[in-house]
């Protein structure tokens, strides 16, 4: 089983929902005969018909040759019972996310299929070890977690339970590649790679909203326009559905024995209590409907400044802002400050810094610099369209107006945040990197697979560990340390692997 399946191998798929239908389509297009089964009368045949219609549409749009589509359609069949899976070399399960239901299904399959038939589950979070615990041959059970929509999303998580044979995992990895997918390997731990590492993307946004850092539309805009994420956390949760998103968070939280890092949000639970599930119910964090206008993010009013700002020649963020300011026709000076705690920009006695995890108020108090203004992390400071800004409680209105005016003159839209530790993008990226580092440290996956999984599974602009290396692991460690110190919570504890990398001066 060290190689992928042969083209004449029969593939069985159980479940004709979105995931099962997508898996069947991908397998058929890859050249396999596919038997699709669903316990609901007529559901499997309807799914096969829907796949054929999709293939026809792809041909009409010029995305697939007609002969390839016709051949794939001919390889699709609806199964009336598990008995039709007897000659299958692989059966993939894509039914409801329920441990007992999956255990019963695989027990029934095991009584029918050949001893060397590979059994794969598309579960997104249930333990592979638990699913296979009662099987006669648990070594042949493996996780094969696709992402929706299956035909379009490249990532497949190949997950090994404690009993999974390495040859079976190798076979499924090779099969995923044969199907045009990008497989990553993981061990069976709660959430695997993507659903575990992604938790801070939602959790930190919910925490920021709870603390009134900004409204949902503004936080989303900062994550998109500064962070480079395709969608903000609140619009994404509304799209996924709060019932689904909360259930995954709750599952991971309970599986990790109530580790505070995965604590579900009371805000999201209130949405569930109200029945505000997101797009599918017409209301989540935002309202939806044909006549409902898109929410508008907060944007600071235009501010004017006088005099010449001074930029730190040794800080890349300052150089990027200065370059934009010069392109807009404004004059400025340089200063030669060296060190992480030196300001990026100074003007009229006010200083602007990149956040290091401390609130602006705490930083101003510790430095004695009352007029302290912070900017958030940006994926690309030279090209991004928006920056988030936080101002110390001690800061004068002149200091705030002057530095905000400089940023606006450089072409940034400015979103003001309430002064919370770590701001939005920096805090989220640091926590994503921290979770990914812990997954690597605990043997769940490799650093390369953690990066690939988050880019291809949830469309992050960079893998979290690659992003942390770009920012600087020492700064990521300092951000986590400072955020944790301000909150006094174990939620922000630093991964031992990050501490080791910083101490050794190495990267992932």
Secondary structure as a PSIPRED ss2 file (coil, helix, strand):
# PSIPRED VFORMAT (PSIPRED V4.0)

   1 X C   1.000  0.000  0.000
   2 X C   1.000  0.000  0.000
   3 X C   1.000  0.000  0.000
   4 X C   1.000  0.000  0.000
   5 X C   1.000  0.000  0.000
   6 X C   1.000  0.000  0.000
   7 X C   1.000  0.000  0.000
   8 X C   1.000  0.000  0.000
   9 X C   1.000  0.000  0.000
  10 X E   0.000  0.000  1.000
  11 X E   0.000  0.000  1.000
  12 X E   0.000  0.000  1.000
  13 X E   0.000  0.000  1.000
  14 X E   0.000  0.000  1.000
  15 X C   1.000  0.000  0.000
  16 X C   1.000  0.000  0.000
  17 X C   1.000  0.000  0.000
  18 X H   0.000  1.000  0.000
  19 X H   0.000  1.000  0.000
  20 X H   0.000  1.000  0.000
  21 X H   0.000  1.000  0.000
  22 X H   0.000  1.000  0.000
  23 X H   0.000  1.000  0.000
  24 X H   0.000  1.000  0.000
  25 X H   0.000  1.000  0.000
  26 X H   0.000  1.000  0.000
  27 X H   0.000  1.000  0.000
  28 X H   0.000  1.000  0.000
  29 X H   0.000  1.000  0.000
  30 X C   1.000  0.000  0.000
  31 X C   1.000  0.000  0.000
  32 X C   1.000  0.000  0.000
  33 X E   0.000  0.000  1.000
  34 X E   0.000  0.000  1.000
  35 X E   0.000  0.000  1.000
  36 X E   0.000  0.000  1.000
  37 X E   0.000  0.000  1.000
  38 X C   1.000  0.000  0.000
  39 X C   1.000  0.000  0.000
  40 X C   1.000  0.000  0.000
  41 X C   1.000  0.000  0.000
  42 X C   1.000  0.000  0.000
  43 X H   0.000  1.000  0.000
  44 X H   0.000  1.000  0.000
  45 X H   0.000  1.000  0.000
  46 X H   0.000  1.000  0.000
  47 X H   0.000  1.000  0.000
  48 X H   0.000  1.000  0.000
  49 X H   0.000  1.000  0.000
  50 X H   0.000  1.000  0.000
  51 X H   0.000  1.000  0.000
  52 X H   0.000  1.000  0.000
  53 X H   0.000  1.000  0.000
  54 X H   0.000  1.000  0.000
  55 X H   0.000  1.000  0.000
  56 X H   0.000  1.000  0.000
  57 X H   0.000  1.000  0.000
  58 X H   0.000  1.000  0.000
  59 X H   0.000  1.000  0.000
  60 X H   0.000  1.000  0.000
  61 X C   1.000  0.000  0.000
  62 X C   1.000  0.000  0.000
  63 X C   1.000  0.000  0.000
  64 X C   1.000  0.000  0.000
  65 X C   1.000  0.000  0.000
  66 X H   0.000  1.000  0.000
  67 X H   0.000  1.000  0.000
  68 X H   0.000  1.000  0.000
  69 X H   0.000  1.000  0.000
  70 X H   0.000  1.000  0.000
  71 X H   0.000  1.000  0.000
  72 X H   0.000  1.000  0.000
  73 X H   0.000  1.000  0.000
  74 X H   0.000  1.000  0.000
  75 X C   1.000  0.000  0.000
  76 X E   0.000  0.000  1.000
  77 X E   0.000  0.000  1.000
  78 X E   0.000  0.000  1.000
  79 X C   1.000  0.000  0.000
  80 X C   1.000  0.000  0.000
  81 X C   1.000  0.000  0.000
  82 X H   0.000  1.000  0.000
  83 X H   0.000  1.000  0.000
  84 X H   0.000  1.000  0.000
  85 X H   0.000  1.000  0.000
  86 X C   1.000  0.000  0.000
  87 X C   1.000  0.000  0.000
  88 X C   1.000  0.000  0.000
  89 X C   1.000  0.000  0.000
  90 X E   0.000  0.000  1.000
  91 X E   0.000  0.000  1.000
  92 X E   0.000  0.000  1.000
  93 X E   0.000  0.000  1.000
  94 X C   1.000  0.000  0.000
  95 X C   1.000  0.000  0.000
  96 X C   1.000  0.000  0.000
  97 X C   1.000  0.000  0.000
  98 X C   1.000  0.000  0.000
  99 X H   0.000  1.000  0.000
 100 X H   0.000  1.000  0.000
 101 X H   0.000  1.000  0.000
 102 X H   0.000  1.000  0.000
 103 X H   0.000  1.000  0.000
 104 X H   0.000  1.000  0.000
 105 X H   0.000  1.000  0.000
 106 X H   0.000  1.000  0.000
 107 X H   0.000  1.000  0.000
 108 X H   0.000  1.000  0.000
 109 X H   0.000  1.000  0.000
 110 X H   0.000  1.000  0.000
 111 X C   1.000  0.000  0.000
 112 X C   1.000  0.000  0.000
 113 X C   1.000  0.000  0.000
 114 X C   1.000  0.000  0.000
 115 X C   1.000  0.000  0.000
 116 X C   1.000  0.000  0.000
 117 X C   1.000  0.000  0.000
 118 X E   0.000  0.000  1.000
 119 X E   0.000  0.000  1.000
 120 X E   0.000  0.000  1.000
 121 X E   0.000  0.000  1.000
 122 X C   1.000  0.000  0.000
 123 X C   1.000  0.000  0.000
 124 X C   1.000  0.000  0.000
 125 X C   1.000  0.000  0.000
 126 X C   1.000  0.000  0.000
 127 X C   1.000  0.000  0.000
 128 X H   0.000  1.000  0.000
 129 X H   0.000  1.000  0.000
 130 X H   0.000  1.000  0.000
 131 X H   0.000  1.000  0.000
 132 X C   1.000  0.000  0.000
 133 X C   1.000  0.000  0.000
 134 X C   1.000  0.000  0.000
 135 X C   1.000  0.000  0.000
 136 X C   1.000  0.000  0.000
 137 X C   1.000  0.000  0.000
 138 X H   0.000  1.000  0.000
 139 X H   0.000  1.000  0.000
 140 X H   0.000  1.000  0.000
 141 X E   0.000  0.000  1.000
 142 X E   0.000  0.000  1.000
 143 X E   0.000  0.000  1.000
 144 X E   0.000  0.000  1.000
 145 X E   0.000  0.000  1.000
 146 X E   0.000  0.000  1.000
 147 X C   1.000  0.000  0.000
 148 X C   1.000  0.000  0.000
 149 X C   1.000  0.000  0.000
 150 X C   1.000  0.000  0.000
 151 X C   1.000  0.000  0.000
 152 X C   1.000  0.000  0.000
 153 X C   1.000  0.000  0.000
 154 X C   1.000  0.000  0.000
 155 X E   0.000  0.000  1.000
 156 X E   0.000  0.000  1.000
 157 X E   0.000  0.000  1.000
 158 X E   0.000  0.000  1.000
 159 X E   0.000  0.000  1.000
 160 X E   0.000  0.000  1.000
 161 X C   1.000  0.000  0.000
 162 X C   1.000  0.000  0.000
 163 X C   1.000  0.000  0.000
 164 X C   1.000  0.000  0.000
 165 X C   1.000  0.000  0.000
 166 X H   0.000  1.000  0.000
 167 X H   0.000  1.000  0.000
 168 X H   0.000  1.000  0.000
 169 X H   0.000  1.000  0.000
 170 X H   0.000  1.000  0.000
 171 X H   0.000  1.000  0.000
 172 X H   0.000  1.000  0.000
 173 X H   0.000  1.000  0.000
 174 X H   0.000  1.000  0.000
 175 X H   0.000  1.000  0.000
 176 X H   0.000  1.000  0.000
 177 X H   0.000  1.000  0.000
 178 X H   0.000  1.000  0.000
 179 X C   1.000  0.000  0.000
 180 X C   1.000  0.000  0.000
 181 X C   1.000  0.000  0.000
 182 X E   0.000  0.000  1.000
 183 X E   0.000  0.000  1.000
 184 X E   0.000  0.000  1.000
 185 X E   0.000  0.000  1.000
 186 X E   0.000  0.000  1.000
 187 X E   0.000  0.000  1.000
 188 X C   1.000  0.000  0.000
 189 X C   1.000  0.000  0.000
 190 X C   1.000  0.000  0.000
 191 X C   1.000  0.000  0.000
 192 X C   1.000  0.000  0.000
 193 X C   1.000  0.000  0.000
 194 X H   0.000  1.000  0.000
 195 X H   0.000  1.000  0.000
 196 X H   0.000  1.000  0.000
 197 X H   0.000  1.000  0.000
 198 X C   1.000  0.000  0.000
 199 X H   0.000  1.000  0.000
 200 X H   0.000  1.000  0.000
 201 X H   0.000  1.000  0.000
 202 X H   0.000  1.000  0.000
 203 X H   0.000  1.000  0.000
 204 X H   0.000  1.000  0.000
 205 X H   0.000  1.000  0.000
 206 X H   0.000  1.000  0.000
 207 X H   0.000  1.000  0.000
 208 X H   0.000  1.000  0.000
 209 X H   0.000  1.000  0.000
 210 X H   0.000  1.000  0.000
 211 X C   1.000  0.000  0.000
 212 X C   1.000  0.000  0.000
 213 X C   1.000  0.000  0.000
 214 X C   1.000  0.000  0.000
 215 X C   1.000  0.000  0.000
 216 X H   0.000  1.000  0.000
 217 X H   0.000  1.000  0.000
 218 X H   0.000  1.000  0.000
 219 X H   0.000  1.000  0.000
 220 X H   0.000  1.000  0.000
 221 X H   0.000  1.000  0.000
 222 X H   0.000  1.000  0.000
 223 X H   0.000  1.000  0.000
 224 X H   0.000  1.000  0.000
 225 X H   0.000  1.000  0.000
 226 X C   1.000  0.000  0.000
 227 X C   1.000  0.000  0.000
 228 X C   1.000  0.000  0.000
 229 X C   1.000  0.000  0.000
 230 X C   1.000  0.000  0.000
 231 X C   1.000  0.000  0.000
 232 X C   1.000  0.000  0.000
 233 X H   0.000  1.000  0.000
 234 X H   0.000  1.000  0.000
 235 X H   0.000  1.000  0.000
 236 X H   0.000  1.000  0.000
 237 X H   0.000  1.000  0.000
 238 X H   0.000  1.000  0.000
 239 X H   0.000  1.000  0.000
 240 X H   0.000  1.000  0.000
 241 X C   1.000  0.000  0.000
 242 X H   0.000  1.000  0.000
 243 X H   0.000  1.000  0.000
 244 X H   0.000  1.000  0.000
 245 X H   0.000  1.000  0.000
 246 X H   0.000  1.000  0.000
 247 X H   0.000  1.000  0.000
 248 X H   0.000  1.000  0.000
 249 X H   0.000  1.000  0.000
 250 X H   0.000  1.000  0.000
 251 X H   0.000  1.000  0.000
 252 X H   0.000  1.000  0.000
 253 X H   0.000  1.000  0.000
 254 X H   0.000  1.000  0.000
 255 X H   0.000  1.000  0.000
 256 X C   1.000  0.000  0.000
 257 X C   1.000  0.000  0.000
 258 X C   1.000  0.000  0.000
 259 X C   1.000  0.000  0.000
 260 X H   0.000  1.000  0.000
 261 X H   0.000  1.000  0.000
 262 X H   0.000  1.000  0.000
 263 X C   1.000  0.000  0.000
 264 X C   1.000  0.000  0.000
 265 X C   1.000  0.000  0.000
 266 X H   0.000  1.000  0.000
 267 X H   0.000  1.000  0.000
 268 X H   0.000  1.000  0.000
 269 X H   0.000  1.000  0.000
 270 X H   0.000  1.000  0.000
 271 X H   0.000  1.000  0.000
 272 X H   0.000  1.000  0.000
 273 X H   0.000  1.000  0.000
 274 X H   0.000  1.000  0.000
 275 X C   1.000  0.000  0.000
 276 X C   1.000  0.000  0.000
 277 X C   1.000  0.000  0.000
 278 X E   0.000  0.000  1.000
 279 X H   0.000  1.000  0.000
 280 X H   0.000  1.000  0.000
 281 X H   0.000  1.000  0.000
 282 X C   1.000  0.000  0.000
 283 X E   0.000  0.000  1.000
 284 X C   1.000  0.000  0.000
 285 X C   1.000  0.000  0.000
 286 X C   1.000  0.000  0.000
 287 X E   0.000  0.000  1.000
 288 X C   1.000  0.000  0.000
 289 X C   1.000  0.000  0.000
 290 X C   1.000  0.000  0.000
 291 X C   1.000  0.000  0.000
 292 X C   1.000  0.000  0.000
 293 X C   1.000  0.000  0.000
 294 X C   1.000  0.000  0.000
 295 X C   1.000  0.000  0.000
 296 X C   1.000  0.000  0.000
 297 X C   1.000  0.000  0.000
 298 X C   1.000  0.000  0.000
 299 X C   1.000  0.000  0.000
 300 X C   1.000  0.000  0.000
 301 X C   1.000  0.000  0.000
 302 X C   1.000  0.000  0.000
 303 X C   1.000  0.000  0.000
 304 X C   1.000  0.000  0.000
 305 X C   1.000  0.000  0.000
 306 X C   1.000  0.000  0.000
 307 X C   1.000  0.000  0.000
 308 X C   1.000  0.000  0.000
 309 X E   0.000  0.000  1.000
 310 X E   0.000  0.000  1.000
 311 X E   0.000  0.000  1.000
 312 X E   0.000  0.000  1.000
 313 X C   1.000  0.000  0.000
 314 X C   1.000  0.000  0.000
 315 X C   1.000  0.000  0.000
 316 X H   0.000  1.000  0.000
 317 X H   0.000  1.000  0.000
 318 X H   0.000  1.000  0.000
 319 X H   0.000  1.000  0.000
 320 X H   0.000  1.000  0.000
 321 X H   0.000  1.000  0.000
 322 X H   0.000  1.000  0.000
 323 X H   0.000  1.000  0.000
 324 X H   0.000  1.000  0.000
 325 X H   0.000  1.000  0.000
 326 X H   0.000  1.000  0.000
 327 X H   0.000  1.000  0.000
 328 X C   1.000  0.000  0.000
 329 X C   1.000  0.000  0.000
 330 X C   1.000  0.000  0.000
 331 X C   1.000  0.000  0.000
 332 X E   0.000  0.000  1.000
 333 X E   0.000  0.000  1.000
 334 X E   0.000  0.000  1.000
 335 X E   0.000  0.000  1.000
 336 X C   1.000  0.000  0.000
 337 X C   1.000  0.000  0.000
 338 X C   1.000  0.000  0.000
 339 X C   1.000  0.000  0.000
 340 X C   1.000  0.000  0.000
 341 X C   1.000  0.000  0.000
 342 X C   1.000  0.000  0.000
 343 X C   1.000  0.000  0.000
 344 X C   1.000  0.000  0.000
 345 X E   0.000  0.000  1.000
 346 X E   0.000  0.000  1.000
 347 X E   0.000  0.000  1.000
 348 X C   1.000  0.000  0.000
 349 X C   1.000  0.000  0.000
 350 X E   0.000  0.000  1.000
 351 X E   0.000  0.000  1.000
 352 X E   0.000  0.000  1.000
 353 X E   0.000  0.000  1.000
 354 X E   0.000  0.000  1.000
 355 X C   1.000  0.000  0.000
 356 X C   1.000  0.000  0.000
 357 X C   1.000  0.000  0.000
 358 X C   1.000  0.000  0.000
 359 X C   1.000  0.000  0.000
 360 X H   0.000  1.000  0.000
 361 X H   0.000  1.000  0.000
 362 X H   0.000  1.000  0.000
 363 X H   0.000  1.000  0.000
 364 X H   0.000  1.000  0.000
 365 X H   0.000  1.000  0.000
 366 X H   0.000  1.000  0.000
 367 X H   0.000  1.000  0.000
 368 X C   1.000  0.000  0.000
 369 X C   1.000  0.000  0.000
 370 X C   1.000  0.000  0.000
 371 X C   1.000  0.000  0.000
 372 X E   0.000  0.000  1.000
 373 X E   0.000  0.000  1.000
 374 X E   0.000  0.000  1.000
 375 X E   0.000  0.000  1.000
 376 X C   1.000  0.000  0.000
 377 X C   1.000  0.000  0.000
 378 X C   1.000  0.000  0.000
 379 X C   1.000  0.000  0.000
 380 X C   1.000  0.000  0.000
 381 X C   1.000  0.000  0.000
 382 X C   1.000  0.000  0.000
 383 X C   1.000  0.000  0.000
 384 X C   1.000  0.000  0.000
 385 X C   1.000  0.000  0.000
 386 X E   0.000  0.000  1.000
 387 X E   0.000  0.000  1.000
 388 X E   0.000  0.000  1.000
 389 X E   0.000  0.000  1.000
 390 X E   0.000  0.000  1.000
 391 X E   0.000  0.000  1.000
 392 X C   1.000  0.000  0.000
 393 X C   1.000  0.000  0.000
 394 X C   1.000  0.000  0.000
 395 X C   1.000  0.000  0.000
 396 X C   1.000  0.000  0.000
 397 X H   0.000  1.000  0.000
 398 X H   0.000  1.000  0.000
 399 X H   0.000  1.000  0.000
 400 X H   0.000  1.000  0.000
 401 X H   0.000  1.000  0.000
 402 X H   0.000  1.000  0.000
 403 X H   0.000  1.000  0.000
 404 X H   0.000  1.000  0.000
 405 X H   0.000  1.000  0.000
 406 X H   0.000  1.000  0.000
 407 X H   0.000  1.000  0.000
 408 X H   0.000  1.000  0.000
 409 X H   0.000  1.000  0.000
 410 X C   1.000  0.000  0.000
 411 X C   1.000  0.000  0.000
 412 X C   1.000  0.000  0.000
 413 X E   0.000  0.000  1.000
 414 X E   0.000  0.000  1.000
 415 X E   0.000  0.000  1.000
 416 X E   0.000  0.000  1.000
 417 X C   1.000  0.000  0.000
 418 X C   1.000  0.000  0.000
 419 X C   1.000  0.000  0.000
 420 X C   1.000  0.000  0.000
 421 X C   1.000  0.000  0.000
 422 X C   1.000  0.000  0.000
 423 X C   1.000  0.000  0.000
 424 X C   1.000  0.000  0.000
 425 X H   0.000  1.000  0.000
 426 X H   0.000  1.000  0.000
 427 X H   0.000  1.000  0.000
 428 X H   0.000  1.000  0.000
 429 X H   0.000  1.000  0.000
 430 X H   0.000  1.000  0.000
 431 X H   0.000  1.000  0.000
 432 X H   0.000  1.000  0.000
 433 X H   0.000  1.000  0.000
 434 X H   0.000  1.000  0.000
 435 X H   0.000  1.000  0.000
 436 X H   0.000  1.000  0.000
 437 X H   0.000  1.000  0.000
 438 X H   0.000  1.000  0.000
 439 X H   0.000  1.000  0.000
 440 X H   0.000  1.000  0.000
 441 X H   0.000  1.000  0.000
 442 X C   1.000  0.000  0.000
 443 X C   1.000  0.000  0.000
 444 X C   1.000  0.000  0.000
 445 X C   1.000  0.000  0.000
 446 X C   1.000  0.000  0.000
 447 X H   0.000  1.000  0.000
 448 X H   0.000  1.000  0.000
 449 X H   0.000  1.000  0.000
 450 X H   0.000  1.000  0.000
 451 X H   0.000  1.000  0.000
 452 X H   0.000  1.000  0.000
 453 X H   0.000  1.000  0.000
 454 X H   0.000  1.000  0.000
 455 X H   0.000  1.000  0.000
 456 X H   0.000  1.000  0.000
 457 X H   0.000  1.000  0.000
 458 X H   0.000  1.000  0.000
 459 X C   1.000  0.000  0.000
 460 X C   1.000  0.000  0.000
 461 X C   1.000  0.000  0.000
 462 X C   1.000  0.000  0.000
 463 X C   1.000  0.000  0.000
 464 X H   0.000  1.000  0.000
 465 X H   0.000  1.000  0.000
 466 X H   0.000  1.000  0.000
 467 X H   0.000  1.000  0.000
 468 X H   0.000  1.000  0.000
 469 X H   0.000  1.000  0.000
 470 X H   0.000  1.000  0.000
 471 X H   0.000  1.000  0.000
 472 X C   1.000  0.000  0.000
 473 X H   0.000  1.000  0.000
 474 X H   0.000  1.000  0.000
 475 X H   0.000  1.000  0.000
 476 X H   0.000  1.000  0.000
 477 X H   0.000  1.000  0.000
 478 X H   0.000  1.000  0.000
 479 X H   0.000  1.000  0.000
 480 X H   0.000  1.000  0.000
 481 X H   0.000  1.000  0.000
 482 X H   0.000  1.000  0.000
 483 X H   0.000  1.000  0.000
 484 X H   0.000  1.000  0.000
 485 X H   0.000  1.000  0.000
 486 X H   0.000  1.000  0.000
 487 X H   0.000  1.000  0.000
 488 X C   1.000  0.000  0.000
 489 X C   1.000  0.000  0.000
 490 X H   0.000  1.000  0.000
 491 X H   0.000  1.000  0.000
 492 X H   0.000  1.000  0.000
 493 X C   1.000  0.000  0.000
 494 X C   1.000  0.000  0.000
 495 X C   1.000  0.000  0.000
 496 X H   0.000  1.000  0.000
 497 X H   0.000  1.000  0.000
 498 X H   0.000  1.000  0.000
 499 X H   0.000  1.000  0.000
 500 X H   0.000  1.000  0.000
 501 X H   0.000  1.000  0.000
 502 X H   0.000  1.000  0.000
 503 X H   0.000  1.000  0.000
 504 X H   0.000  1.000  0.000
 505 X C   1.000  0.000  0.000
 506 X C   1.000  0.000  0.000
 507 X C   1.000  0.000  0.000
 508 X C   1.000  0.000  0.000
